Amino acid sequence: MERLVALFGTVGAKAGETDDERLRRALLVVLACLISVLAVGWGLLYIAFGESLGGAIPLAYTVLSLASIVVLTLTRRYDVFRFTQLSLMLVLPFALMVALGGFIPSSVVAAWAFFAPLGALAFASTREARRWFAGYVVLLVATGVLGGALRSANNLPAGLVGAMFVVNITGVSVVVFATLFAFVRERDKALDAVQRLFGQYLSPQIARTLLTDPGRSALGGENREVSALFADLEGFTPFTESRPPQETVNALNRYFSAVVPVIFANGGTIIQFAGDAIVAVWNAPVEQPRHALAAARTALAMQRAIEEIVRADPTLPRFRVGIATGAALVGNIGSEELRNFVAHGDAVNLAARLQTGAKAGQVVISAPTFALIRDVASVRPLGRFNVKGKSEEVEAFVLEGIADRSGLQP
């Protein structure tokens, strides 16, 4: 089916067509061709057993269907092609049923008419599908009541009538399954592509939360305890002044390519890239019981990753990292047209201030952060000092390592 979609994808194609529109058009062309081939077999079979009118109806479908494909190719009017195909699919199976004497004598050939509402659902819209389904029900009831009034039997042998029951039911089932399978598979591919692109602009935690619960995308926020990490490259401004712009961009991409996977691996949510700085939080949007420990492990792992980069060129700047734990307002801030997942509050502000007090390659943490990880953390006290935006002095520590089962992990 995928090869057929690719083969017929250019039939009636228009400039500016979306992938979804191309898929719908190509699948309907494929479906029309498949039914046309089957209709030729039915028509010749009915004629061979003396049912000339019954044979003429499926053959007429083939002629009209192929003609509509030619018109589509010439005019690129997919809307006209779709209406023509759905009309043929709806009317001709019921006409054939009446010509053969009703439901039973025709081997329930009217089942093929179900392609009209199904096709409208797949290739048009739910609104149009309701109309086509209503038409299908009306014709089904009308021919069910009056179908045998004109003729109650035909020239087909009983064995063939029974065999055609199997053919019609199987044929409808196969074509429906194949069409929906291809449609769903192509839509899944498109959705996967969107999700991958989505994930490149959002942290995995946010992307998963929004995809599993779209209601979480609503504007608003909540107060929550978070551990915030603020990392900034020391001396980056002088570095940029002495390097070409492209070299600066390449350096930033190398830095972020090294540290972003570390943040994600430890469950962090990146709030923003601000020039050479990166801001991440833990315990939002999903709860993380040991968020302070996760942030601390991340900071040390980030510094190790950066050391690998600057080892080849000692002139490259290094990160200073600050971590603070406390209250923050987290949620979606913006407008109906554009919004961001943000974290505002004392913890984020203090993390930014603490990183300014760190030296290159150091991680400085707040007292509340240390209180949550003191059982596993190795620190060096910095004492108490004033920071901008705080009326009282704050206590801070240089994080030197995190203990694991084998001892101290630097």
DRENDO-1510 file (C-alpha; in Angstrom, 1 decimal, always signed):
<recs>
REC; n; res; u; v; w
REC; 1; MET; +0.0; +0.0; +0.0 .
REC; 2; GLU; +2.8; +2.4; +0.8 .
REC; 3; ARG; +4.3; +1.9; -2.7 .
REC; 4; LEU; +1.0; +2.5; -4.2 .
REC; 5; VAL; +0.6; +5.8; -2.2 .
REC; 6; ALA; +4.0; +6.9; -3.4 .
REC; 7; LEU; +3.2; +5.9; -7.0 .
REC; 8; PHE; -0.1; +7.8; -7.2 .
REC; 9; GLY; +1.0; +10.7; -4.9 .
REC; 10; THR; +1.5; +12.9; -8.0 .
REC; 11; VAL; -1.9; +12.4; -9.5 .
REC; 12; GLY; -3.7; +15.7; -9.2 .
REC; 13; ALA; -1.1; +17.2; -6.9 .
REC; 14; LYS; -1.1; +20.9; -6.4 .
REC; 15; ALA; +1.5; +23.4; -5.3 .
REC; 16; GLY; +1.4; +24.2; -1.6 .
REC; 17; GLU; -0.3; +20.9; -0.7 .
REC; 18; THR; +0.3; +19.7; +2.8 .
REC; 19; ASP; +1.5; +16.2; +3.6 .
REC; 20; ASP; -1.9; +15.3; +5.1 .
REC; 21; GLU; -3.7; +16.6; +1.9 .
REC; 22; ARG; -1.3; +14.6; -0.3 .
REC; 23; LEU; -1.9; +11.5; +1.8 .
REC; 24; ARG; -5.7; +11.8; +1.6 .
REC; 25; ARG; -5.7; +12.4; -2.2 .
REC; 26; ALA; -3.3; +9.6; -2.9 .
REC; 27; LEU; -5.1; +7.1; -0.8 .
REC; 28; LEU; -8.5; +7.9; -2.5 .
REC; 29; VAL; -6.9; +7.5; -5.9 .
REC; 30; VAL; -5.5; +4.1; -4.8 .
REC; 31; LEU; -8.8; +3.0; -3.4 .
REC; 32; ALA; -10.6; +4.0; -6.6 .
REC; 33; CYS; -8.2; +2.0; -8.7 .
REC; 34; LEU; -8.4; -1.1; -6.5 .
REC; 35; ILE; -12.2; -1.1; -6.5 .
REC; 36; SER; -12.2; -0.4; -10.3 .
REC; 37; VAL; -10.1; -3.6; -10.9 .
REC; 38; LEU; -12.4; -5.6; -8.7 .
REC; 39; ALA; -15.5; -4.2; -10.4 .
REC; 40; VAL; -14.3; -5.4; -13.8 .
REC; 41; GLY; -14.1; -9.0; -12.4 .
REC; 42; TRP; -17.6; -8.7; -11.0 .
REC; 43; GLY; -19.1; -7.2; -14.2 .
REC; 44; LEU; -17.7; -9.9; -16.4 .
REC; 45; LEU; -18.8; -12.7; -14.0 .
REC; 46; TYR; -22.3; -11.4; -13.8 .
REC; 47; ILE; -22.5; -11.1; -17.6 .
REC; 48; ALA; -21.2; -14.6; -18.0 .
REC; 49; PHE; -24.1; -16.0; -16.0 .
REC; 50; GLY; -26.7; -14.0; -17.9 .
REC; 51; GLU; -27.0; -10.9; -15.7 .
REC; 52; SER; -26.3; -8.2; -18.3 .
REC; 53; LEU; -27.7; -5.3; -16.3 .
REC; 54; GLY; -26.0; -6.5; -13.1 .
REC; 55; GLY; -22.7; -6.8; -15.0 .
REC; 56; ALA; -23.1; -3.4; -16.6 .
REC; 57; ILE; -23.3; -1.6; -13.3 .
REC; 58; PRO; -19.8; -2.5; -11.9 .
REC; 59; LEU; -18.3; -2.0; -15.4 .
REC; 60; ALA; -19.9; +1.5; -15.5 .
REC; 61; TYR; -18.3; +2.2; -12.1 .
REC; 62; THR; -14.9; +1.3; -13.5 .
REC; 63; VAL; -15.4; +3.6; -16.6 .
REC; 64; LEU; -16.7; +6.5; -14.5 .
REC; 65; SER; -14.1; +6.1; -11.8 .
REC; 66; LEU; -11.2; +6.0; -14.2 .
REC; 67; ALA; -12.6; +9.0; -16.0 .
REC; 68; SER; -12.8; +11.0; -12.7 .
REC; 69; ILE; -9.1; +10.2; -12.2 .
REC; 70; VAL; -8.3; +11.6; -15.6 .
REC; 71; VAL; -10.3; +14.7; -14.8 .
REC; 72; LEU; -8.4; +15.0; -11.5 .
REC; 73; THR; -5.1; +14.8; -13.3 .
REC; 74; LEU; -6.1; +17.6; -15.7 .
REC; 75; THR; -7.9; +19.9; -13.4 .
REC; 76; ARG; -6.3; +19.1; -10.0 .
REC; 77; ARG; -9.8; +19.6; -8.4 .
REC; 78; TYR; -9.6; +17.1; -5.6 .
REC; 79; ASP; -13.0; +18.2; -4.2 .
REC; 80; VAL; -14.8; +17.3; -7.4 .
REC; 81; PHE; -12.9; +14.0; -7.6 .
REC; 82; ARG; -13.8; +13.2; -4.0 .
REC; 83; PHE; -17.5; +13.9; -4.5 .
REC; 84; THR; -17.6; +11.9; -7.7 .
REC; 85; GLN; -15.9; +8.9; -6.1 .
REC; 86; LEU; -18.1; +9.0; -2.9 .
REC; 87; SER; -21.2; +9.3; -5.0 .
REC; 88; LEU; -20.3; +6.3; -7.2 .
REC; 89; MET; -19.4; +4.3; -4.1 .
REC; 90; LEU; -22.7; +5.1; -2.4 .
REC; 91; VAL; -25.2; +4.7; -5.3 .
REC; 92; LEU; -23.9; +1.9; -7.6 .
REC; 93; PRO; -23.7; -0.9; -5.0 .
REC; 94; PHE; -27.4; -0.3; -4.1 .
REC; 95; ALA; -28.3; -0.1; -7.7 .
REC; 96; LEU; -26.6; -3.5; -8.3 .
REC; 97; MET; -28.4; -5.0; -5.3 .
REC; 98; VAL; -31.8; -4.0; -6.7 .
REC; 99; ALA; -30.8; -5.3; -10.2 .
REC; 100; LEU; -29.9; -8.7; -8.7 .
REC; 101; GLY; -33.1; -9.0; -6.6 .
REC; 102; GLY; -32.3; -7.8; -3.1 .
REC; 103; PHE; -30.0; -8.4; -0.2 .
REC; 104; ILE; -29.8; -12.2; -0.3 .
REC; 105; PRO; -29.8; -12.8; -4.1 .
REC; 106; SER; -27.2; -10.1; -4.5 .
REC; 107; SER; -24.9; -11.6; -1.8 .
REC; 108; VAL; -25.2; -8.4; +0.2 .
REC; 109; VAL; -23.3; -6.5; -2.5 .
REC; 110; ALA; -24.6; -3.2; -0.9 .
REC; 111; ALA; -22.0; -3.6; +1.8 .
REC; 112; TRP; -19.6; -1.8; -0.7 .
REC; 113; ALA; -21.7; +1.3; -0.3 .
REC; 114; PHE; -20.3; +1.7; +3.2 .
REC; 115; PHE; -17.2; +3.1; +1.6 .
REC; 116; ALA; -19.0; +6.4; +1.0 .
REC; 117; PRO; -19.3; +7.5; +4.6 .
REC; 118; LEU; -16.1; +5.8; +5.6 .
REC; 119; GLY; -14.3; +7.5; +2.7 .
REC; 120; ALA; -15.8; +10.9; +3.7 .
REC; 121; LEU; -14.5; +10.3; +7.2 .
REC; 122; ALA; -11.0; +9.5; +6.0 .
REC; 123; PHE; -10.7; +11.8; +3.0 .
REC; 124; ALA; -13.0; +14.8; +3.9 .
REC; 125; SER; -14.2; +15.7; +7.3 .
REC; 126; THR; -16.4; +14.4; +10.2 .
REC; 127; ARG; -19.1; +16.9; +9.1 .
REC; 128; GLU; -19.3; +15.6; +5.6 .
REC; 129; ALA; -19.1; +12.0; +6.9 .
REC; 130; ARG; -22.3; +12.5; +8.8 .
REC; 131; ARG; -24.1; +13.5; +5.6 .
REC; 132; TRP; -22.8; +10.6; +3.6 .
REC; 133; PHE; -23.7; +8.2; +6.4 .
REC; 134; ALA; -27.2; +9.6; +6.6 .
REC; 135; GLY; -27.5; +9.0; +2.8 .
REC; 136; TYR; -26.1; +5.5; +3.3 .
REC; 137; VAL; -28.7; +4.7; +6.0 .
REC; 138; VAL; -31.6; +6.1; +3.8 .
REC; 139; LEU; -30.6; +4.0; +0.8 .
REC; 140; LEU; -30.0; +1.0; +3.0 .
REC; 141; VAL; -33.5; +1.2; +4.5 .
REC; 142; ALA; -35.2; +2.0; +1.1 .
REC; 143; THR; -33.6; -0.8; -0.8 .
REC; 144; GLY; -34.1; -3.1; +2.1 .
REC; 145; VAL; -37.8; -2.5; +1.9 .
REC; 146; LEU; -38.2; -2.1; -1.8 .
REC; 147; GLY; -35.2; -4.0; -3.2 .
REC; 148; GLY; -37.1; -7.3; -3.9 .
REC; 149; ALA; -40.2; -5.6; -5.2 .
REC; 150; LEU; -38.9; -5.3; -8.8 .
REC; 151; ARG; -37.2; -8.7; -8.8 .
REC; 152; SER; -36.9; -11.5; -6.2 .
REC; 153; ALA; -34.4; -13.8; -8.0 .
REC; 154; ASN; -31.7; -13.8; -10.6 .
REC; 155; ASN; -29.9; -16.2; -12.9 .
REC; 156; LEU; -26.9; -16.7; -10.7 .
REC; 157; PRO; -26.5; -20.3; -9.4 .
REC; 158; ALA; -26.9; -20.9; -5.7 .
REC; 159; GLY; -23.3; -21.9; -5.2 .
REC; 160; LEU; -22.1; -18.6; -6.8 .
REC; 161; VAL; -24.5; -16.6; -4.6 .
REC; 162; GLY; -23.0; -18.2; -1.6 .
REC; 163; ALA; -19.4; -17.7; -2.8 .
REC; 164; MET; -20.1; -14.0; -3.6 .
REC; 165; PHE; -21.2; -13.6; +0.1 .
REC; 166; VAL; -17.7; -14.5; +1.1 .
REC; 167; VAL; -16.1; -12.4; -1.7 .
REC; 168; ASN; -18.1; -9.3; -0.9 .
REC; 169; ILE; -17.6; -9.5; +2.9 .
REC; 170; THR; -13.9; -10.4; +2.5 .
REC; 171; GLY; -13.3; -7.8; -0.2 .
REC; 172; VAL; -14.9; -5.0; +1.9 .
REC; 173; SER; -12.9; -6.1; +5.0 .
REC; 174; VAL; -9.6; -6.2; +3.1 .
REC; 175; VAL; -9.9; -2.9; +1.4 .
REC; 176; VAL; -11.2; -1.1; +4.6 .
REC; 177; PHE; -8.3; -2.6; +6.6 .
REC; 178; ALA; -5.7; -1.8; +4.0 .
REC; 179; THR; -6.9; +1.7; +3.5 .
REC; 180; LEU; -7.1; +2.5; +7.2 .
REC; 181; PHE; -3.8; +0.7; +7.9 .
REC; 182; ALA; -2.0; +2.9; +5.4 .
REC; 183; PHE; -3.8; +6.0; +6.6 .
REC; 184; VAL; -3.0; +5.5; +10.2 .
REC; 185; ARG; +0.5; +4.5; +9.5 .
REC; 186; GLU; +1.2; +7.6; +7.5 .
REC; 187; ARG; -0.5; +9.8; +10.1 .
REC; 188; ASP; +1.6; +8.1; +12.9 .
REC; 189; LYS; +4.7; +8.9; +10.9 .
REC; 190; ALA; +3.7; +12.5; +10.7 .
REC; 191; LEU; +2.8; +12.6; +14.4 .
REC; 192; ASP; +6.2; +11.1; +15.3 .
REC; 193; ALA; +7.9; +13.8; +13.2 .
REC; 194; VAL; +5.9; +16.5; +15.1 .
REC; 195; GLN; +6.8; +14.9; +18.4 .
REC; 196; ARG; +10.5; +14.8; +17.6 .
REC; 197; LEU; +10.4; +18.4; +16.5 .
REC; 198; PHE; +8.3; +19.2; +19.6 .
REC; 199; GLY; +10.9; +17.6; +21.8 .
REC; 200; GLN; +13.7; +19.7; +20.3 .
REC; 201; TYR; +12.0; +22.9; +21.6 .
REC; 202; LEU; +10.8; +21.6; +24.9 .
REC; 203; SER; +12.4; +19.5; +27.7 .
REC; 204; PRO; +11.2; +15.9; +27.7 .
REC; 205; GLN; +9.4; +16.4; +31.0 .
REC; 206; ILE; +7.3; +19.2; +29.5 .
REC; 207; ALA; +6.8; +17.4; +26.2 .
REC; 208; ARG; +5.6; +14.2; +27.8 .
REC; 209; THR; +3.3; +16.1; +30.2 .
REC; 210; LEU; +1.6; +18.0; +27.3 .
REC; 211; LEU; +1.3; +15.0; +25.0 .
REC; 212; THR; -0.2; +12.8; +27.7 .
REC; 213; ASP; -2.4; +15.6; +29.2 .
REC; 214; PRO; -3.0; +18.4; +26.8 .
REC; 215; GLY; -5.0; +20.2; +29.4 .
REC; 216; ARG; -1.8; +21.0; +31.2 .
REC; 217; SER; -1.0; +23.5; +28.4 .
REC; 218; ALA; -3.6; +26.0; +29.8 .
REC; 219; LEU; -2.3; +29.3; +31.0 .
REC; 220; GLY; -1.7; +29.4; +34.8 .
REC; 221; GLY; +0.7; +28.2; +37.4 .
REC; 222; GLU; +1.3; +26.9; +40.9 .
REC; 223; ASN; +3.6; +27.5; +43.8 .
REC; 224; ARG; +6.0; +24.6; +44.2 .
REC; 225; GLU; +9.3; +23.8; +45.9 .
REC; 226; VAL; +11.9; +23.4; +43.2 .
REC; 227; SER; +15.7; +23.1; +42.9 .
REC; 228; ALA; +16.9; +25.6; +40.4 .
REC; 229; LEU; +20.2; +25.4; +38.5 .
REC; 230; PHE; +21.8; +28.4; +36.9 .
REC; 231; ALA; +24.9; +27.9; +34.8 .
REC; 232; ASP; +26.9; +30.7; +33.1 .
REC; 233; LEU; +30.2; +30.7; +31.2 .
REC; 234; GLU; +32.8; +32.8; +33.1 .
REC; 235; GLY; +34.5; +35.3; +30.8 .
REC; 236; PHE; +32.3; +34.5; +27.8 .
REC; 237; THR; +32.0; +38.2; +26.8 .
REC; 238; PRO; +35.7; +38.7; +26.3 .
REC; 239; PHE; +35.8; +35.4; +24.5 .
REC; 240; THR; +33.2; +36.5; +22.0 .
REC; 241; GLU; +35.0; +39.8; +21.4 .
REC; 242; SER; +38.1; +37.9; +20.3 .
REC; 243; ARG; +36.5; +35.3; +18.1 .
REC; 244; PRO; +34.5; +35.4; +14.9 .
REC; 245; PRO; +30.7; +35.1; +15.4 .
REC; 246; GLN; +30.4; +31.7; +13.8 .
REC; 247; GLU; +33.1; +30.4; +16.1 .
REC; 248; THR; +31.2; +31.7; +19.1 .
REC; 249; VAL; +28.0; +30.0; +18.0 .
REC; 250; ASN; +29.9; +26.8; +17.4 .
REC; 251; ALA; +31.4; +27.0; +20.9 .
REC; 252; LEU; +28.0; +27.5; +22.5 .
REC; 253; ASN; +26.5; +24.6; +20.6 .
REC; 254; ARG; +29.4; +22.4; +21.8 .
REC; 255; TYR; +28.8; +23.5; +25.4 .
REC; 256; PHE; +25.0; +23.0; +25.3 .
REC; 257; SER; +25.3; +19.7; +23.3 .
REC; 258; ALA; +27.5; +18.4; +26.2 .
REC; 259; VAL; +25.3; +19.6; +29.1 .
REC; 260; VAL; +21.8; +19.3; +27.9 .
REC; 261; PRO; +21.8; +15.5; +27.7 .
REC; 262; VAL; +23.2; +15.5; +31.3 .
REC; 263; ILE; +20.3; +17.7; +32.5 .
REC; 264; PHE; +17.7; +15.5; +30.7 .
REC; 265; ALA; +19.3; +12.3; +32.0 .
REC; 266; ASN; +18.8; +13.5; +35.6 .
REC; 267; GLY; +15.2; +14.5; +35.0 .
REC; 268; GLY; +15.8; +18.3; +34.7 .
REC; 269; THR; +13.5; +20.7; +32.9 .
REC; 270; ILE; +15.3; +23.4; +30.9 .
REC; 271; ILE; +13.5; +26.7; +31.3 .
REC; 272; GLN; +15.6; +28.8; +29.0 .
REC; 273; PHE; +18.9; +29.4; +27.2 .
REC; 274; ALA; +19.9; +33.0; +27.9 .
REC; 275; GLY; +23.0; +33.8; +25.8 .
REC; 276; ASP; +25.7; +31.7; +27.3 .
REC; 277; ALA; +23.6; +30.8; +30.4 .
REC; 278; ILE; +21.3; +27.9; +30.9 .
REC; 279; VAL; +18.5; +27.6; +33.5 .
REC; 280; ALA; +16.9; +24.3; +34.6 .
REC; 281; VAL; +14.6; +23.2; +37.4 .
REC; 282; TRP; +13.7; +20.0; +39.2 .
REC; 283; ASN; +10.4; +19.0; +40.7 .
REC; 284; ALA; +8.4; +20.7; +37.9 .
REC; 285; PRO; +6.3; +20.0; +36.0 .
REC; 286; VAL; +6.4; +16.5; +37.5 .
REC; 287; GLU; +7.2; +15.8; +41.2 .
REC; 288; GLN; +10.6; +14.5; +42.0 .
REC; 289; PRO; +11.1; +13.6; +45.7 .
REC; 290; ARG; +14.9; +14.0; +45.6 .
REC; 291; HIS; +15.0; +17.0; +43.3 .
REC; 292; ALA; +17.9; +18.7; +45.2 .
REC; 293; LEU; +20.1; +15.6; +44.8 .
REC; 294; ALA; +19.2; +15.3; +41.1 .
REC; 295; ALA; +20.2; +18.9; +40.6 .
REC; 296; ALA; +23.5; +18.5; +42.5 .
REC; 297; ARG; +24.5; +15.4; +40.5 .
REC; 298; THR; +23.6; +17.2; +37.3 .
REC; 299; ALA; +25.9; +20.2; +38.2 .
REC; 300; LEU; +28.9; +18.0; +38.9 .
REC; 301; ALA; +28.3; +15.9; +35.8 .
REC; 302; MET; +28.0; +19.1; +33.7 .
REC; 303; GLN; +31.4; +20.3; +35.0 .
REC; 304; ARG; +33.0; +17.0; +34.1 .
REC; 305; ALA; +31.5; +17.2; +30.6 .
REC; 306; ILE; +32.8; +20.7; +30.1 .
REC; 307; GLU; +36.3; +19.7; +31.3 .
REC; 308; GLU; +36.4; +17.2; +28.4 .
REC; 309; ILE; +35.8; +20.1; +26.0 .
REC; 310; VAL; +38.2; +22.6; +27.4 .
REC; 311; ARG; +41.0; +20.0; +27.9 .
REC; 312; ALA; +41.8; +20.4; +24.2 .
REC; 313; ASP; +41.7; +24.2; +24.4 .
REC; 314; PRO; +42.4; +25.7; +27.8 .
REC; 315; THR; +41.5; +29.2; +26.6 .
REC; 316; LEU; +37.8; +28.2; +26.4 .
REC; 317; PRO; +35.6; +29.5; +29.2 .
REC; 318; ARG; +34.2; +27.2; +31.9 .
REC; 319; PHE; +30.8; +27.1; +33.6 .
REC; 320; ARG; +30.0; +28.6; +37.0 .
REC; 321; VAL; +27.0; +26.9; +38.5 .
REC; 322; GLY; +24.6; +27.9; +41.2 .
REC; 323; ILE; +21.9; +25.8; +42.8 .
REC; 324; ALA; +19.2; +27.0; +45.1 .
REC; 325; THR; +16.1; +25.2; +46.6 .
REC; 326; GLY; +13.0; +27.0; +47.5 .
REC; 327; ALA; +9.5; +28.2; +46.4 .
REC; 328; ALA; +8.8; +29.2; +42.8 .
REC; 329; LEU; +5.8; +29.9; +40.6 .
REC; 330; VAL; +5.9; +27.3; +37.8 .
REC; 331; GLY; +3.5; +27.0; +34.9 .
REC; 332; ASN; +2.5; +28.3; +31.5 .
REC; 333; ILE; +2.9; +32.1; +31.1 .
REC; 334; GLY; +2.1; +34.1; +28.0 .
REC; 335; SER; -1.0; +34.5; +25.8 .
REC; 336; GLU; -3.3; +32.2; +23.9 .
REC; 337; GLU; -1.1; +32.7; +20.8 .
REC; 338; LEU; +2.3; +32.1; +22.5 .
REC; 339; ARG; +3.3; +30.8; +25.9 .
REC; 340; ASN; +6.3; +29.4; +27.7 .
REC; 341; PHE; +6.7; +27.0; +30.6 .
REC; 342; VAL; +8.5; +29.2; +33.2 .
REC; 343; ALA; +9.7; +29.2; +36.8 .
REC; 344; HIS; +9.8; +32.4; +38.7 .
REC; 345; GLY; +10.7; +33.0; +42.3 .
REC; 346; ASP; +13.3; +33.2; +45.0 .
REC; 347; ALA; +14.9; +29.8; +44.2 .
REC; 348; VAL; +15.6; +30.8; +40.6 .
REC; 349; ASN; +16.9; +34.3; +41.5 .
REC; 350; LEU; +19.1; +32.9; +44.2 .
REC; 351; ALA; +20.6; +30.3; +41.9 .
REC; 352; ALA; +21.6; +33.1; +39.5 .
REC; 353; ARG; +23.2; +35.1; +42.3 .
REC; 354; LEU; +25.1; +32.1; +43.7 .
REC; 355; GLN; +26.7; +31.3; +40.3 .
REC; 356; THR; +28.2; +34.8; +40.2 .
REC; 357; GLY; +29.9; +33.9; +43.5 .
REC; 358; ALA; +31.3; +30.7; +42.0 .
REC; 359; LYS; +34.7; +30.3; +40.3 .
REC; 360; ALA; +35.0; +28.7; +36.9 .
REC; 361; GLY; +34.4; +25.0; +37.3 .
REC; 362; GLN; +32.7; +25.3; +40.7 .
REC; 363; VAL; +29.2; +24.5; +41.9 .
REC; 364; VAL; +27.8; +26.7; +44.7 .
REC; 365; ILE; +24.7; +25.6; +46.5 .
REC; 366; SER; +22.3; +27.3; +48.9 .
REC; 367; ALA; +21.8; +26.2; +52.5 .
REC; 368; PRO; +18.3; +24.7; +51.9 .
REC; 369; THR; +19.8; +22.6; +49.0 .
REC; 370; PHE; +22.6; +21.4; +51.3 .
REC; 371; ALA; +20.1; +20.5; +54.0 .
REC; 372; LEU; +18.4; +18.1; +51.6 .
REC; 373; ILE; +21.6; +16.4; +50.5 .
REC; 374; ARG; +23.9; +16.6; +53.5 .
REC; 375; ASP; +23.8; +12.9; +54.0 .
REC; 376; VAL; +25.6; +12.3; +50.6 .
REC; 377; ALA; +27.2; +15.7; +49.9 .
REC; 378; SER; +30.8; +16.8; +50.4 .
REC; 379; VAL; +31.0; +20.6; +50.6 .
REC; 380; ARG; +33.2; +23.4; +51.6 .
REC; 381; PRO; +31.5; +26.3; +53.5 .
REC; 382; LEU; +31.7; +29.7; +51.9 .
REC; 383; GLY; +30.1; +31.4; +55.0 .
REC; 384; ARG; +27.4; +34.0; +54.8 .
REC; 385; PHE; +27.4; +37.0; +52.4 .
REC; 386; ASN; +25.1; +39.5; +50.9 .
REC; 387; VAL; +23.5; +38.9; +47.5 .
REC; 388; LYS; +21.5; +41.3; +45.3 .
REC; 389; GLY; +17.8; +41.1; +45.9 .
REC; 390; LYS; +18.0; +39.6; +49.4 .
REC; 391; SER; +17.7; +41.7; +52.6 .
REC; 392; GLU; +19.6; +39.2; +54.7 .
REC; 393; GLU; +22.8; +37.4; +54.2 .
REC; 394; VAL; +22.7; +34.0; +52.7 .
REC; 395; GLU; +24.7; +30.9; +53.5 .
REC; 396; ALA; +26.3; +29.0; +50.7 .
REC; 397; PHE; +28.6; +26.0; +50.1 .
REC; 398; VAL; +30.9; +24.8; +47.3 .
REC; 399; LEU; +29.7; +21.4; +46.3 .
REC; 400; GLU; +32.8; +19.1; +45.9 .
REC; 401; GLY; +31.2; +15.7; +45.5 .
REC; 402; ILE; +28.3; +13.3; +46.0 .
REC; 403; ALA; +28.7; +10.0; +47.8 .
REC; 404; ASP; +27.4; +6.8; +46.3 .
REC; 405; ARG; +27.6; +3.2; +47.4 .
REC; 406; SER; +31.3; +3.0; +46.6 .
REC; 407; GLY; +32.2; +6.3; +48.4 .
REC; 408; LEU; +32.6; +9.9; +47.3 .
REC; 409; GLN; +31.7; +10.6; +43.6 .
REC; 410; PRO; +33.3; +13.9; +42.6 .
</recs>
